[in-house]
């Protein structure tokens, strides 16, 4: 009778009560060796939470057996299993097999940062109605020792909307506020730079300009910028040492402005007021490069993208390229830049983070963010 009641409880599609705790555990693979004995892949979890009912979220890449042991007065209300092949995993609660609730469309995670972790927190919020994890425990490989769930962890990253009290829109100066509107930016002339040269769309008309042998072959183009008043198009590459290409519309002439000297630029912006090109770093470089078109020289502002609030939400740290930072607009020494979800994860909602960068000191402030449609649970 005990097993029957547990299975029925897990099949009910009910939302958690207000005081229910949501604890998540994640691994890539389970443990296969205990005291010299080799066995099937397993993960052990010890739960001691007697104050409130508990929901457990269990995630793994490889199929595992989850062995959950609880103290006498701990009440497990629901168990959710997710990951690469969640239907292949098994769950035992205090020695009894139980039927968990399978959550599809969620990756395994074993650390609490990155695009996959944010996806997990958001989907669990939708599935349970709980907008903050009580704790998260994870490691690449499980050990023979259990994960111990015995307290609530105070960490902003465990909240669905963890940026709500960290964003500072008031920091944006009046001169840059119009550029916060993405729709307005879409109305501007669109310039792309590819292996085939420039493609410019302006006022409904599109022109294409193929490169000539006056410049090196275009290798790994990454950014473009347009000086409409001056009739100049700019493109940047990171292949080899990298170059800034220029096309003069009036002269119909290609040229190279400068070598990038192995600085890998991910995007570029032209500032008409100062006649400068602003280049955001990517692909292993850091900071911002500024090329003064009048002086023909570079200056550089350094900052660590890992210090940008909410930036790690947009990619998978330690596993693949980071999210690109795109310059949007400038006013004096203040620069607006926007980062969007790395397209390595096309099934994730398009998220963005907008930062105000002080080029004098490299300080960065989160001034806006958009979590896409996945953020369905609000605080």
Secondary structure, 3 states (H helix, E strand, C coil): CHHHHHHHHHHCCCCCCCCCEEEEEEEEECEEEECCEEEEEEEEEEECCCCCCEEEEEEECCCCEEEEEECCCCCEEEEEEEECCHHHCEEEECCEEECCEECCCCCCCCCCCCHHHHHHHHHHHHHHCCCECCEEEEEEECCCCCEEECCCCCCHHHECCCCCCCCCHHHCCHHHHHHHCHHHHHCCCEEEEECCEEEEEECCEEEEECCCCCCCCCCCEEEEEEECCCCEEEEEECCCCCEEEEEECCCCEEEEEEECCCCCEEEEEEECCCCEEEEEECCCCCCEEEEECCCCEEEEECCCHHHCCCHHHHCCCCCCCCCCEEEEEEECCEEEEEEECCHHHCCCCCCEEEEEEECCCCCEEEEEEECHHHCCCCC
